[in-house]
């Protein structure tokens, strides 16, 4: 099918949808809640990945002081940092596999 034909089919489907003769194709997604991590879990995730606090901080995009505070329980990661921790906890090789950290 040519690009023109694909565009034509798409436009015909849009018109049919507007006229009510075609139901829209929908996909339902669910987003899992953001996990929370305590000091011991964060240190464990870092060590399982084989990182120093300096490398881990660079990987996470935060300062070394922030990693120290997380691991001491004085502060807690939020949002995207927790998502990155979850991915790294699931697969300690994630930082290497994705090319974020290069050996």
C-alpha positions in Angstrom: 0.0 0.0 0.0 1.4 3.4 -1.0 1.8 6.3 1.4 -1.1 8.0 -0.5 -3.3 5.0 0.0 -2.5 4.9 3.7 -3.3 8.6 4.1 -6.5 8.1 2.2 -7.6 5.2 4.3 -6.8 7.2 7.5 -8.9 10.1 6.3 -11.8 7.9 5.3 -11.7 6.4 8.8 -11.6 9.8 10.4 -14.7 10.9 8.4 -16.5 7.7 9.3 -15.8 8.2 12.9 -17.0 11.8 12.8 -20.2 10.6 11.1 -20.7 8.0 13.8 -20.4 5.0 11.6 -17.1 3.9 13.0 -16.0 3.4 16.6 -12.7 4.8 17.7 -9.9 2.4 18.4 -8.9 2.9 22.0 -6.3 1.4 24.3 -6.6 1.4 28.1 -3.4 1.9 30.0 -2.8 1.7 33.7 0.2 3.3 35.4 1.5 1.6 38.4 2.0 3.7 41.5 5.4 5.1 42.2 7.2 2.9 44.7 8.8 4.3 47.7 12.3 3.3 48.9 13.9 3.4 52.3 17.6 4.0 53.0 18.5 0.3 53.2 16.8 -0.5 49.9 18.5 2.4 48.1 21.9 1.3 49.3 21.1 -2.2 48.3 20.1 -1.2 44.8 23.2 0.9 44.4 25.5 -2.0 45.6 23.7 -4.6 43.5 24.4 -2.4 40.4 28.0 -2.3 41.5 28.2 1.5 41.8 30.0 3.8 44.2 27.9 6.7 45.6 29.7 9.0 43.1 28.8 6.9 40.0 25.3 6.3 41.4 24.7 10.0 41.8 25.8 10.7 38.3 23.5 7.9 37.0 20.6 9.2 39.0 21.2 12.8 37.9 21.6 14.0 41.5 24.4 15.2 43.7 26.5 12.9 45.9 25.1 14.7 48.9 21.6 13.7 47.8 22.6 10.0 47.5 24.2 10.2 51.0 21.0 11.7 52.4 18.9 9.0 50.8 21.1 6.3 52.2 21.2 7.9 55.6 17.4 8.2 55.6 17.5 12.0 55.9 15.8 12.5 52.6 13.8 10.4 50.2 13.7 10.2 46.4 10.6 11.2 44.6 9.0 10.8 41.1 11.3 10.0 38.3 14.1 9.0 40.7 11.9 6.4 42.2 11.0 5.1 38.7 14.7 4.8 37.9 15.3 3.0 41.2 12.6 0.6 40.3 14.1 -0.2 36.9 17.5 -0.7 38.5 16.1 -2.8 41.3 14.4 -5.1 38.8 17.5 -5.3 36.6 20.8 -4.2 38.2 22.3 -4.3 34.7 19.8 -1.7 33.4 22.2 1.2 33.6 24.7 -0.6 31.5 22.2 -2.2 29.0 20.7 1.2 28.3 24.0 2.9 27.8 23.4 5.4 30.6 26.5 4.0 32.4 29.5 2.9 30.2 32.2 0.7 31.6 
